[in-house]
Amino acid sequence: MTAVQDPRPQYLTALDQLEKLLATITPADLDRPTPCTEFTLRRLLSHVVGGIHRFAYMGEGGRAEDVVAAVEGSDEGWPAALDRARTRVTAAWADDAKLGRPTAAPWGEVPGAAAVCGYLMELVTHSGDIARSLDNGFALDDDLARTALAVAESVLAAGPRAPGAPFAAARPVAEDADVHTRLAAFTGRTV
């Protein structure tokens, strides 16, 4: 899928980035629109933290379709909600053998390493969505975005995407665009 053999370290780095990003959010920010037009910032946080729990459930041996990728959260409690999800997902994917184990992801049965890559792409992409919603100058990690873009380009069609695909069709982007803009455009965000 990608040159990364064990994508868990990058996933943990993406969780670090999200933790720092969430620390910049105030309750007044939660009704902001996001590049995911169906989500306010509050709903996007629910989806992201819920997605981490879903990914943990998959690492625990569950099937993705059994768990909704959403959680209830309080306006002041998103950092704590992320911390709980992070603890769970880290424990669920700690065993190296899980990287080769068949895993029931939302997009089908794949080896565990491919599931980690998919959730890495989702986490980095949505962290970019959160940062764009906040527009507070938060500096996103270029290396994470490069990894997420490589995963996206290897698993998502560049042209029209099937109905129900998790990301809209790729959008045009300037050739000299930075990696965060290229990732956003490839995952269907208006840039």
N, C-alpha and C positions, 0 to 999 in steps of 0.2 A: 504494500500500500504506500509506504513512504520509506525513506532511507533510515528512519529512526527505528531501531530494533525494539527498544523498550521505551514507549512514549510516556510512561508514568512520571518520570522526573519533570518533563515539560508540563504535564497536566498539573502537577503540584505547584510549579512555578506560575501557571495560569491561575490557580486558586490564590496564590500569594498576591498576584496582581489584582484580582477581584476583591480580595480583602482590603487592600489599600484604597481601591476605588470606592468601595462601600463606605469607608471611613469619611469620605468627602460629602456624603449625601445627608441632607437635612430633611425633616418631615415636610418642609415646604416644597421640596423638589419632587415629591412622589406623584404628583398629578401631571408632571411634564409629559409631553408626547415623546415618542422614541422613533428611531428609524424603522422599527417593527410597527407598522401603522395600526395594527390591531391591539397594541399594548400601550398603556401609560407606563411610566417608570415603575410604579408600584406593581402592576401586573407583570411587567418584564422581570422584576426581581423575584416574584412568586414563581414564574416559569423557570428562571435560572436555578434558584435554590431547589425547586422541585425536581428539575432535571438532574441535579447532583444526587438527590436522594434516589431517583429512578436508576441512575448509573450505579449507585451503591447496591441497590436491590439486585441489579443484574450481576454484580460481582459476588453477591451472596448466593447466586444460583437461580434467581427469579427471572421471569420473562418480562421484558419491557412493557408489553401491552397490559400487564396486570396493574400497573401503577401510573397514575396521572402525574404529569410533569408540572405540578403546581403545589404550593403550600400556602397556608394562611400565615401571615406575618403581621406584626404590629409596626407602626410607623417608626418607632425607635428601635425595634428589635431585629433589623435585618443583619447586622454584624453577628449577633448571637445565633441567628438562624443559619447563617453561612457556616459558622464555627461548628455547629452540630452536624451539618451535612458533610463538612470537610472531615471531621473525625470519623464519621461512618464510612465515607467513600474510601478514605485512606486505609482503614482496616479491611474493608471488603476486597480491595485489590492488592493487598500486601504480598500475597503468595505469588511468586514468579510463575508457577505452573498455570495460573489463570490466564496468562497471556496467550497460551496455545489452546486453551479450552474453548469448545464451541459456546457461544454466548448469544442469547436471544435478544438482539437489539431491535429498535423500532424499524429498522430497514431490512431485517432478516437475520438469519443465523450467520454469525461471523466468528473468527477467532477473537479471543479476548483482546489481543493487541489492536486489532482493527476497531473494536468497540472503544477502546481508550482513545485512539486517534480521532474517531468520530466525535466523541464527547470533548476532546481537546479543541477541535475545530469549533464546536458549538459554544464552548465556554469563552474562547478568545473572540469569536465573532460577536457574541452578546456583550462581552466586556466593552468592545468597541461601540456597540449600540448605546450602552449606558454612558460611556464617556461623551459620545456625541450629544446625547440628551442633556447631560449636565453642562457641557460646553464651559468647563471650568479650568481648562488648561492641563488636565491630568495627562501625564506622559505615558502612553502605552508602550509596551515592550515590542521592539521591532522584530527580534528573533522569534518570539511567540507568534507574531502575525505572519512571518515568513513560513513557519511550520504549519500554521493553520491554513494558509493559502495553498501550500503544497498538498495538504490533505484534501482540501476542497477541490482542487484541480484534478486530483486523482479519482475522486468518487462522485463528483457532480458533473452532469452534462454542461458543456459550455453554452449550448443552445437552449431551446425550450425544454422545460422540465416537466415531468409527469404531474398530473393533478395530485394534490396531497403531498407533494415533495416539501420537505421542511424549509427550503429556501426558494425564493422566487428566481426567475431566470436572471442570468448575469446581465448587468447593465454596462453600457459603454463607459470607458474611463480613459483619461489622457495617458499616453505612453510613459510620461515622466511622473505619474502619480506615485505618491509614497505607498509603502506596502499596506498600510492600514486602509487607505482609500481603495487600493486594488482588491483587498479582501472584502471590504464592504460592497464594492461593485459586483464582484464575482458571486457573492451570496445574495444578490438581488436588491441591495439598498440603493436608493437614489443618492448619488454623490455629486 
